[in-house]
Structures are given as structure tokens and as C-alpha cells.
Amino acid sequence: MDLRTLAHAAEVSPPAPELAAAEVRALVYDSRRAGPGALFVAIRGRHVDGHDHVAAALGAGAVAAVVERLPAGAPVGRCLTVEDTRTALARLAARFWREPSRHLRVVGVTGTDGKTTTATLLHAALAGAGRRAGSLTTVDFRLGDAVEQNRTRQTTLEAPEVQERLRQMVDAGCTDVALEVTSHALSLHRVDAVRFQGAVFTNVSHEHLDFHGSWRAYFTAKASLLERAAAAPDGFGVLNLDDARAHSLLAAVPIARRLSYSAAGDPAADLRASTVRATAEGTRFVAETPVGRADVALQLPGRWNVENALAALAAGLLVEAPLDRLAFGLGALTGVSGRMERIVRGQPFAVIVDYAHTPASLAKVLGTLRAATPGRLIAVFGSAGERDVAKRSSMGAIAAGLADQVVVTSEDPRDEDPEAICEAIVLGAVAAGGERGATVHAIVDRAEAIDFAVRSARPGDTVLLAGKGHEASILVGRTARPWNEREAAEAALGRRGHPG
């Protein structure tokens, strides 16, 4: 695509006449990926400002740079100035990849917890209904039956990657996409140019206040997805009536085409769950819907997955898929990596890997495991550095109240002192009745913490490894150190004499 056409379509200031016909073959926001034919967009990040690397990108052969300000020494003729490069990047990416979301039914899934599982369940439900569907989540990218692990550490990719993935889905014949959307992505304009037909909300609770600055700003970011769906032709919303914020969302953004759901059986909900039976192997329930009843047999443990399944069913019904086939698709999903994932190596106690990293999700997982554990419940978890510090003490208190043994450890400390992070969690646990050194332990090294918990386990106990789930690294400073929670658990079991 020539630079003039791309800039015009994305409402970017026109390039100099000598550059107007230049061919753009790549759209990049990392100067290290710039090369001949690239258009570089300078983004201001948390630690790095792309404007400081404009010269490097142009020197590597980039056709031009899109900037908010002209960097010192940068050639004026090769810089296109805009008010906000993030909004420009979203528009440029959509145009560069030929507006793929206009050819798809894109359903955004957001919420504090449950986004990944709900989006994956929606993909599975639509596949069961015979739709060729895709999904983009924290854990993986799915295109039909093909699954690719998400190794980026981003739940919602940057705009160029989102648009490229959507284009791949269009070209592969997909009709529907479940896209996991974070409040960060909404605030940072990563999905500005995605046309959403639907918005699914799992819940809205305490998280990411370090980034948004206030609860109101966080809520507003989440609500903007519903606004996007409300503005679309045949747009719809799916809301969880078991979440107190659902009514606030509807008050903030009225949307005529919507379905509500309730795993608790709220009679005001459009979709309700009845006769719920949860075991360690899965969850069964009857879905009561506006178009009839359906038996759902999930291969996912955890009663909270009833909420996620109802949300997926509601979205499936709103894109006009048959209820019985949606229910069939839900039952076909065997699991989601790092979500209540059982590690079995012949040991006489349970080891569970889960991504729970918020107070609400930790309480849900521990509550479920508490009821299903005949022996002691041992919880291993931490809290990320440079993120919501207020949740640390509350997570310690939650763990002390529900687990018999609390093992506090490192989880992506970034540039914070990992010992200080652990101490904040320990103080919360002790304040809630835990005893330091007896029922509450701080072991900063995560592998050692897991080994300690596994060595401590007795027959009938459950060891929960929370917070990392599917992630393939631990962030220390600016370095991503390779990590695999499942492999760490298996190694600890092997050292105890359970090689599998």
C-alpha cells in the first residue's frame, strides 16, 4: 500500500510529495523491527519512548515515521505528525490489513477474572455449532482447530498484531471471533479500529488501579467496550447479574440487544443455571435460556466455570447459533492451559496450577479446593511487582482464611524488591490469623517454594500453585526469565519420588 493512501485512510497528515508513492510493506512500533519499506510509529511506553528511536528506525530504512512531536535531528520531510500516535497506530493497522473486523462477527470478552476461559468456551461452543471460529486470548490463539500458544505476555496484543491475526482469520474462512479484551487495551487504543458486534462482561472487581489511577477510570475503560458494541449494527451485550457492577454498566451504557446470566439462578436473568453438580473432574448443570433448556457437561472443574459457560452460551445465542450445538461445543473443551490444571504423577495428594492472581479469583479457587480437599490445603502464590499494591495484603488475608498453609513467593517482581512484595502479603496473612513460620512462610525463590509445598504435602492434601498459570517467564527487572509452572511442579514431584 502506498504511503499516501495509507495515511489518508487512517486520517494521518499527508506525507511530503516525494514520499507519497512510497510503498509501505510493514507497520512497526519497535525500531529494532524497522527496515526498508516499514512505516515506524513512535509510541510512548511505560519505560521507553519511541520518539527517542525515530532516527534509528529511519536509519534502518523505514519509509517514514509517525510522531506526536518532531525529535531533535529527525528529518522533517520523513515525519508525519499526529496528536496521538496510539490512536493513529490503531487506524493505520486496520487499514494496512484491509479492515478485517468488517468481515467478522467479533465478540469482545472483558472482566477482571474469567476472560480467557469464557473466550475459549465461546470458541468451543461456536465450533460445536459448526461455525469456523477464531479466538485471541492470554493463553493462546485459535484459528479453527489450530492452536498456537500466546508467548507475548500480553492478553490483548498491540493493534498491528490484532489486525494481522484478524486478517488471517478472514483469509482462513472464519466467521466469528472471540477476542479477550483488557482494560489496558481499551485505554491504550489497541482495539480502537476493531468493529465489535458484541461485548461480554464476566465481572468487574478490584484490579489494575496502579495503571488506571482510580476505580472510576478502571470502570470507565471496561464500559467503553459496551459502548462500542452498542454503537454497532445489531450490537449486543452480555452481562453477569451475579456481579453487582452489571447494573452500573447498564445504567452507564443502555443497550437494547442484550442477555443477562446468573449461575446463582437469579430469576431476573435471561440465562440461569440449575442442578449444578461440581466434581474434581468437571461441572454439570442445566442451562435455562430464552430458547429452552440444555444439559451442559463441562470438562472444567470449578463452580465459577458455570458463569463462564453461561456467558459463552448467551453470546452464542446472540450470534444466532443453536442452543443444543452450543452446549455440545462447551462439553468438548478438555481444558484451558494453566486454569485449574491438575498435575498427576501418581502422588497421593492433588497439585493444581491456576492463573488466579486477583483477590476475587484467589478466593474462588481456594474456596472450591477447600470444599473438595479432605486433608490440608496448601497455597503457593505471590503478587506482581509494579502493579496494584493494595491487593497484596488482602490476598494474604484471603489465603490465611481459606488455606492451612500459605507459602508466599515471587511472581514477576520487575524492578521491585521481591522480598518486600512477599512481606506485604505475609503481613496481610498474619493480620488475618496466620502464624509466621508455622502456617505462613515466605520463600522468594519460586522453585524452592513449590518444592517446599510438595515436600510438605500429605495424602489427601491439595497444593495450589497460583498466579503464573500458563505463563512462560518470570519478569525480573527488564529480563524475562524462562519459567514453566507445570514443569516446576513435575520436577518437585520427581524429587519426592513421583516421576510419573
C-alpha positions as CSV (number, residue, x, y, z in Angstrom):
1,M,0.0,0.0,0.0
2,D,1.4,3.4,-0.9
3,L,2.1,5.8,2.0
4,R,-0.4,8.5,0.8
5,T,-3.3,6.0,0.6
6,L,-2.5,4.5,4.0
7,A,-2.1,7.9,5.7
8,H,-5.3,9.3,4.2
9,A,-7.4,6.3,5.2
10,A,-6.0,6.5,8.7
11,E,-6.5,10.3,9.0
12,V,-2.8,10.9,9.3
13,S,-1.3,14.1,7.9
14,P,-0.3,13.6,4.2
15,P,3.3,12.8,3.5
16,A,5.7,15.1,1.6
17,P,5.1,14.8,-2.2
18,E,8.4,12.9,-2.7
19,L,7.2,10.2,-0.3
20,A,3.6,9.9,-1.3
21,A,4.0,7.0,-3.6
22,A,6.5,5.1,-1.3
23,E,5.4,1.5,-0.8
24,V,4.7,0.5,2.8
25,R,5.3,-3.2,3.3
26,A,5.3,-3.3,7.1
27,L,3.9,-1.4,10.0
28,V,6.1,-1.4,13.1
29,Y,6.3,0.4,16.5
30,D,9.6,-1.2,17.6
31,S,12.6,0.5,15.9
32,R,14.5,-2.8,16.0
33,R,12.0,-4.3,13.5
34,A,12.2,-1.3,11.2
35,G,13.7,-1.9,7.7
36,P,13.2,-1.0,4.1
37,G,9.5,-0.5,3.4
38,A,8.5,-0.1,7.0
39,L,6.4,2.7,8.5
40,F,7.5,3.3,12.0
41,V,5.0,4.6,14.6
42,A,6.6,6.2,17.7
43,I,4.8,5.1,20.9
44,R,5.3,6.4,24.4
45,G,5.5,3.5,26.7
46,R,6.0,3.0,30.4
47,H,9.8,2.7,30.2
48,V,10.7,3.6,26.6
49,D,9.6,6.5,24.3
50,G,9.6,5.5,20.7
51,H,10.4,9.1,19.7
52,D,13.9,8.5,21.0
53,H,14.3,5.9,18.4
54,V,13.0,7.6,15.3
55,A,16.4,8.2,13.9
56,A,17.4,4.6,14.3
57,A,14.2,3.4,12.5
58,L,14.7,5.8,9.6
59,G,18.4,4.9,9.5
60,A,17.4,1.2,9.2
61,G,15.4,2.1,6.0
62,A,11.9,2.9,7.3
63,V,9.9,4.9,4.7
64,A,8.7,7.4,7.3
65,A,7.8,7.9,11.0
66,V,4.5,8.8,12.6
67,V,5.2,11.0,15.6
68,E,3.5,13.3,18.2
69,R,6.5,15.6,18.3
70,L,9.5,16.1,16.0
71,P,12.5,14.5,17.7
72,A,15.7,16.6,17.6
73,G,17.7,16.0,14.4
74,A,14.9,14.0,12.7
75,P,14.3,14.9,9.1
76,V,11.0,16.9,8.9
77,G,10.1,15.5,5.5
78,R,10.0,11.9,6.7
79,C,7.9,12.5,9.9
80,L,4.1,12.6,9.9
81,T,2.8,14.4,12.9
82,V,-0.4,13.3,14.7
83,E,-2.0,14.2,18.0
84,D,-1.9,10.7,19.4
85,T,0.3,8.0,17.9
86,R,-1.6,5.2,19.6
87,T,-4.9,6.1,18.0
88,A,-3.1,6.6,14.7
89,L,-1.4,3.2,15.1
90,A,-4.8,1.5,15.5
91,R,-6.3,3.2,12.4
92,L,-3.1,2.5,10.4
93,A,-3.1,-1.1,11.4
94,A,-6.8,-1.6,10.4
95,R,-6.3,0.0,7.1
96,F,-3.0,-1.8,6.4
97,W,-4.6,-5.2,7.0
98,R,-7.7,-4.2,5.0
99,E,-10.3,-3.8,7.8
100,P,-10.6,-7.4,8.7
101,S,-13.1,-7.0,11.5
102,R,-15.7,-5.7,9.0
103,H,-15.8,-9.3,7.7
104,L,-16.2,-11.0,11.0
105,R,-18.5,-11.2,14.0
106,V,-16.1,-10.1,16.7
107,V,-17.2,-10.6,20.3
108,G,-15.1,-8.9,22.9
109,V,-14.8,-10.6,26.3
110,T,-13.7,-8.5,29.2
111,G,-13.9,-8.5,33.0
112,T,-11.5,-8.7,35.9
113,D,-11.5,-12.6,36.0
114,G,-12.7,-15.3,33.7
115,K,-11.9,-13.6,30.4
116,T,-9.6,-16.3,29.0
117,T,-11.8,-19.2,29.9
118,T,-15.0,-17.5,28.7
119,A,-13.4,-16.6,25.3
120,T,-12.1,-20.1,24.9
121,L,-15.5,-21.6,25.9
122,L,-17.2,-19.3,23.3
123,H,-14.8,-20.5,20.6
124,A,-15.5,-24.1,21.6
125,A,-19.3,-23.5,21.6
126,L,-19.3,-21.9,18.2
127,A,-17.1,-24.7,16.8
128,G,-19.7,-27.2,18.2
129,A,-22.3,-25.2,16.3
130,G,-20.5,-25.7,13.1
131,R,-19.0,-22.2,12.9
132,R,-15.4,-21.7,11.7
133,A,-14.3,-19.5,14.6
134,G,-11.1,-18.0,16.0
135,S,-10.1,-16.6,19.4
136,L,-7.3,-14.5,20.7
137,T,-6.6,-14.9,24.5
138,T,-4.0,-14.6,27.1
139,V,-3.2,-18.3,26.7
140,D,-3.4,-19.0,23.0
141,F,-4.6,-18.0,19.5
142,R,-7.1,-20.4,17.9
143,L,-8.0,-20.5,14.3
144,G,-10.5,-23.3,13.6
145,D,-8.9,-26.4,15.1
146,A,-5.3,-25.0,15.1
147,V,-4.0,-23.7,18.4
148,E,-0.9,-21.6,18.9
149,Q,0.5,-20.6,22.3
150,N,0.5,-16.9,23.1
151,R,4.1,-16.3,24.2
152,T,3.8,-12.4,24.2
153,R,2.9,-11.9,27.9
154,Q,0.1,-9.7,26.5
155,T,-3.6,-10.6,26.9
156,T,-4.6,-8.2,24.1
157,L,-1.9,-7.7,21.5
158,E,-0.9,-4.3,20.1
159,A,-3.1,-3.0,17.3
160,P,-0.9,-4.3,14.3
161,E,-0.8,-7.8,15.7
162,V,-4.6,-7.8,16.5
163,Q,-5.4,-6.7,13.0
164,E,-2.9,-9.1,11.4
165,R,-4.4,-12.0,13.3
166,L,-8.0,-11.0,12.4
167,R,-6.9,-10.8,8.7
168,Q,-5.5,-14.4,8.9
169,M,-8.9,-15.5,10.3
170,V,-10.8,-13.8,7.5
171,D,-8.5,-15.3,4.9
172,A,-9.0,-18.8,6.5
173,G,-12.7,-18.5,6.2
174,C,-13.6,-17.7,9.8
175,T,-16.9,-16.0,10.5
176,D,-16.8,-15.5,14.3
177,V,-14.0,-14.4,16.7
178,A,-13.8,-14.3,20.5
179,L,-11.3,-11.6,21.4
180,E,-10.2,-11.2,25.0
181,V,-10.0,-7.5,25.8
182,T,-8.3,-5.9,28.8
183,S,-8.8,-2.5,30.3
184,H,-5.2,-1.7,29.4
185,A,-6.0,-2.5,25.7
186,L,-9.1,-0.3,25.8
187,S,-7.3,2.6,27.4
188,L,-4.2,2.3,25.1
189,H,-6.3,2.2,21.9
190,R,-5.2,-1.3,20.8
191,V,-8.7,-2.2,19.7
192,D,-9.9,1.2,18.6
193,A,-10.3,0.1,15.0
194,V,-11.8,-3.3,15.7
195,R,-15.5,-3.4,14.9
196,F,-17.2,-5.3,17.8
197,Q,-20.6,-6.8,17.4
198,G,-20.8,-8.0,21.0
199,A,-19.4,-7.3,24.4
200,V,-19.3,-10.0,27.1
201,F,-18.7,-9.0,30.8
202,T,-17.6,-11.6,33.3
203,N,-17.2,-9.3,36.3
204,V,-15.7,-6.1,37.3
205,S,-13.7,-6.1,40.6
206,H,-10.5,-4.7,42.2
207,E,-7.6,-4.8,39.7
208,H,-5.1,-2.6,37.8
209,L,-5.6,0.5,39.8
210,D,-1.9,1.1,39.5
211,F,-2.4,1.8,35.8
212,H,-5.8,3.5,35.8
213,G,-5.3,5.5,38.9
214,S,-8.9,5.2,40.2
215,W,-11.7,2.7,40.4
216,R,-13.8,5.1,38.3
217,A,-11.2,5.2,35.5
218,Y,-11.0,1.4,35.5
219,F,-14.8,1.0,35.3
220,T,-15.0,3.6,32.5
221,A,-12.4,1.7,30.5
222,K,-14.3,-1.5,30.8
223,A,-17.6,0.2,30.0
224,S,-16.2,1.6,26.8
225,L,-16.3,-1.9,25.2
226,L,-20.1,-2.0,25.8
227,E,-20.3,1.4,24.2
228,R,-18.5,0.1,21.1
229,A,-21.0,-2.8,20.9
230,A,-24.0,-0.6,21.5
231,A,-22.9,1.6,18.5
232,A,-22.6,-1.3,16.1
233,P,-25.4,-2.6,13.8
234,D,-27.1,-5.5,15.7
235,G,-24.6,-5.0,18.5
236,F,-25.2,-6.7,21.8
237,G,-24.1,-7.0,25.4
238,V,-23.9,-10.0,27.8
239,L,-23.8,-9.2,31.5
240,N,-23.4,-11.2,34.7
241,L,-26.3,-10.4,37.1
242,D,-24.3,-12.1,39.9
243,D,-21.9,-9.3,39.6
244,A,-23.0,-6.1,41.5
245,R,-21.5,-3.9,38.7
246,A,-23.7,-5.3,36.0
247,H,-26.5,-2.8,36.8
248,S,-24.0,0.0,36.9
249,L,-22.8,-0.9,33.4
250,L,-26.4,-0.9,32.1
251,A,-27.0,2.4,33.7
252,A,-23.9,3.8,32.1
253,V,-24.4,2.3,28.7
254,P,-28.0,1.3,27.9
255,I,-28.1,-1.4,25.2
256,A,-31.3,-2.8,23.8
257,R,-30.0,-6.1,22.5
258,R,-28.6,-7.9,25.5
259,L,-28.8,-11.1,27.6
260,S,-28.0,-11.4,31.2
261,Y,-26.9,-14.6,33.0
262,S,-26.8,-15.9,36.6
263,A,-25.0,-19.0,37.8
264,A,-26.8,-18.4,41.2
265,G,-30.2,-18.8,39.5
266,D,-31.3,-15.1,39.8
267,P,-34.9,-15.2,38.3
268,A,-34.3,-11.8,36.7
269,A,-31.5,-13.2,34.5
270,D,-32.2,-14.4,30.9
271,L,-29.9,-17.4,31.3
272,R,-29.8,-19.3,34.6
273,A,-28.1,-22.4,35.9
274,S,-29.9,-25.1,37.8
275,T,-29.0,-28.5,39.3
276,V,-25.3,-27.7,39.4
277,R,-23.0,-30.7,40.2
278,A,-19.3,-29.9,40.6
279,T,-16.6,-32.5,40.9
280,A,-12.8,-32.5,40.6
281,E,-13.2,-33.7,37.1
282,G,-15.8,-31.3,35.8
283,T,-19.1,-29.5,36.2
284,R,-22.6,-30.3,35.1
285,F,-25.6,-28.1,35.1
286,V,-28.8,-27.3,33.3
287,A,-28.9,-24.0,31.4
288,E,-32.3,-22.3,31.4
289,T,-32.4,-20.0,28.4
290,P,-34.9,-17.9,26.5
291,V,-35.0,-20.6,23.8
292,G,-35.2,-23.6,26.0
293,R,-33.2,-25.8,28.3
294,A,-29.9,-27.6,27.7
295,D,-27.8,-30.0,29.7
296,V,-24.2,-28.8,29.9
297,A,-21.3,-31.2,30.9
298,L,-18.1,-29.2,31.2
299,Q,-14.8,-30.9,31.5
300,L,-13.6,-27.9,33.5
301,P,-13.6,-28.1,37.4
302,G,-14.7,-25.1,39.4
303,R,-18.2,-23.9,40.0
304,W,-17.2,-20.4,38.7
305,N,-17.0,-22.0,35.2
306,V,-20.8,-22.2,35.2
307,E,-20.7,-18.4,35.0
308,N,-18.2,-18.6,32.2
309,A,-20.2,-21.2,30.3
310,L,-23.4,-19.2,30.6
311,A,-21.7,-16.1,29.3
312,A,-20.5,-18.1,26.3
313,L,-23.9,-19.6,25.7
314,A,-25.5,-16.1,25.8
315,A,-23.0,-14.8,23.2
316,G,-23.6,-17.8,21.1
317,L,-27.3,-17.3,21.1
318,L,-26.9,-13.7,20.2
319,V,-24.9,-14.6,17.1
320,E,-27.8,-17.0,16.3
321,A,-26.2,-20.4,16.9
322,P,-28.5,-23.3,18.0
323,L,-28.5,-23.9,21.8
324,D,-28.1,-27.7,21.6
325,R,-25.0,-27.4,19.4
326,L,-23.5,-24.6,21.6
327,A,-23.9,-26.9,24.6
328,F,-22.3,-29.7,22.7
329,G,-19.3,-27.5,21.9
330,L,-18.9,-26.4,25.5
331,G,-18.7,-30.0,26.6
332,A,-16.0,-30.8,24.0
333,L,-13.4,-28.4,25.5
334,T,-11.0,-30.5,27.6
335,G,-9.3,-27.7,29.4
336,V,-7.5,-24.4,29.3
337,S,-3.8,-24.3,30.0
338,G,-2.9,-23.0,33.5
339,R,-6.6,-22.9,34.6
340,M,-7.3,-25.4,37.3
341,E,-4.8,-27.7,35.6
342,R,-4.2,-30.9,37.5
343,I,-0.6,-32.3,37.7
344,V,-0.8,-36.0,38.2
345,R,2.3,-38.1,38.7
346,G,0.9,-40.9,40.9
347,Q,1.2,-38.8,44.1
348,P,-1.4,-39.3,46.9
349,F,-2.3,-35.6,47.0
350,A,-3.5,-33.1,44.5
351,V,-1.4,-30.5,42.7
352,I,-3.3,-27.8,40.9
353,V,-1.8,-25.0,38.7
354,D,-4.1,-21.9,38.2
355,Y,-3.7,-18.4,37.0
356,A,-5.6,-16.8,39.9
357,H,-3.8,-13.5,40.6
358,T,-6.5,-11.2,42.0
359,P,-8.2,-11.3,45.4
360,A,-11.5,-12.4,43.9
361,S,-10.1,-15.2,41.7
362,L,-7.8,-16.5,44.5
363,A,-10.8,-16.6,46.9
364,K,-12.9,-18.5,44.3
365,V,-10.2,-21.1,43.6
366,L,-9.3,-21.6,47.3
367,G,-13.0,-21.9,48.2
368,T,-13.6,-24.5,45.6
369,L,-10.5,-26.5,46.6
370,R,-11.3,-26.1,50.3
371,A,-14.6,-27.9,49.8
372,A,-13.0,-30.7,47.7
373,T,-9.9,-31.3,49.9
374,P,-10.2,-33.9,52.7
375,G,-6.8,-33.0,54.0
376,R,-4.9,-29.7,54.2
377,L,-4.9,-27.0,51.6
378,I,-1.5,-25.5,50.8
379,A,-1.4,-22.3,48.8
380,V,1.6,-21.1,46.9
381,F,1.3,-17.6,45.3
382,G,2.8,-14.1,45.1
383,S,1.9,-10.7,43.6
384,A,3.4,-8.9,40.6
385,G,5.8,-6.0,41.1
386,E,4.9,-2.5,39.8
387,R,1.2,-3.5,39.8
388,D,-1.7,-3.0,42.1
389,V,0.0,-2.9,45.5
390,A,-3.3,-2.6,47.5
391,K,-4.3,-6.2,46.7
392,R,-1.2,-7.8,48.3
393,S,-2.3,-7.7,51.9
394,S,-5.9,-8.7,51.0
395,M,-4.6,-11.7,49.1
396,G,-2.6,-12.7,52.1
397,A,-5.7,-12.4,54.3
398,I,-7.8,-14.5,51.9
399,A,-5.2,-17.2,51.8
400,A,-4.8,-17.3,55.6
401,G,-8.6,-17.7,55.9
402,L,-9.0,-20.5,53.4
403,A,-5.7,-22.4,53.3
404,D,-4.0,-24.4,56.1
405,Q,-0.5,-23.5,54.9
406,V,0.4,-20.3,53.0
407,V,3.6,-20.2,51.0
408,V,4.3,-16.7,49.7
409,T,6.8,-16.4,46.8
410,S,7.9,-14.4,43.8
411,E,5.8,-13.5,40.8
412,D,7.1,-11.1,38.2
413,P,8.8,-8.7,40.7
414,R,10.0,-6.5,37.8
415,D,12.0,-3.6,39.4
416,E,10.6,-4.0,42.9
417,D,12.3,-5.9,45.7
418,P,10.7,-9.4,45.7
419,E,11.3,-9.7,49.5
420,A,9.3,-6.5,50.1
421,I,6.4,-7.8,48.0
422,C,6.3,-11.1,49.8
423,E,6.5,-9.3,53.2
424,A,3.4,-7.2,52.3
425,I,1.5,-10.4,51.6
426,V,2.7,-12.1,54.7
427,L,1.6,-9.1,56.9
428,G,-1.9,-9.5,55.4
429,A,-1.9,-13.2,56.2
430,V,-0.6,-12.7,59.8
431,A,-3.2,-9.9,60.4
432,A,-5.9,-12.4,59.4
433,G,-4.7,-15.0,61.9
434,G,-1.8,-16.7,60.2
435,E,1.3,-17.6,62.2
436,R,4.6,-16.6,60.6
437,G,6.9,-19.7,60.3
438,A,4.1,-22.1,61.3
439,T,1.3,-21.6,58.8
440,V,2.7,-18.7,56.8
441,H,6.0,-19.0,55.0
442,A,7.9,-16.6,52.7
443,I,10.2,-18.3,50.2
444,V,11.2,-15.8,47.5
445,D,12.6,-18.4,45.0
446,R,9.5,-19.8,43.3
447,A,11.1,-23.2,42.5
448,E,12.1,-23.6,46.2
449,A,8.6,-22.5,47.3
450,I,7.0,-25.1,45.1
451,D,9.4,-27.8,46.3
452,F,8.7,-26.8,49.9
453,A,4.9,-27.2,49.4
454,V,5.2,-30.5,47.6
455,R,7.5,-31.9,50.3
456,S,5.1,-30.7,52.9
457,A,2.0,-32.4,51.4
458,R,0.5,-35.4,52.9
459,P,-2.0,-37.9,51.5
460,G,-5.4,-36.2,50.9
461,D,-3.9,-32.7,50.8
462,T,-4.2,-30.2,47.9
463,V,-1.3,-28.0,46.8
464,L,-2.4,-24.9,44.8
465,L,0.2,-23.1,42.7
466,A,-1.5,-19.8,41.8
467,G,-0.6,-16.7,39.9
468,K,1.6,-17.9,36.9
469,G,-0.7,-20.5,35.2
470,H,0.3,-20.7,31.5
471,E,3.0,-18.0,31.6
472,A,6.4,-19.0,30.2
473,S,8.6,-16.5,32.1
474,I,9.1,-14.6,35.3
475,L,9.9,-10.9,34.9
476,V,12.9,-9.8,37.0
477,G,13.9,-6.2,36.3
478,R,13.6,-5.9,32.5
479,T,14.5,-9.5,31.9
480,A,12.1,-12.3,31.2
481,R,13.5,-15.5,32.8
482,P,12.1,-18.7,31.3
483,W,9.6,-20.4,33.6
484,N,7.1,-23.3,33.3
485,E,4.9,-23.8,36.4
486,R,3.9,-27.3,35.3
487,E,7.4,-28.4,34.8
488,A,8.5,-26.9,38.2
489,A,5.7,-28.9,39.8
490,E,6.6,-32.1,38.0
491,A,10.3,-31.7,39.0
492,A,9.3,-31.2,42.6
493,L,7.1,-34.3,42.5
494,G,10.0,-36.2,40.9
495,R,12.4,-35.3,43.7
496,R,9.8,-36.6,46.2
497,G,9.7,-39.9,44.3
498,H,6.8,-39.4,42.0
499,P,8.3,-39.2,38.5
500,G,5.0,-40.1,36.8
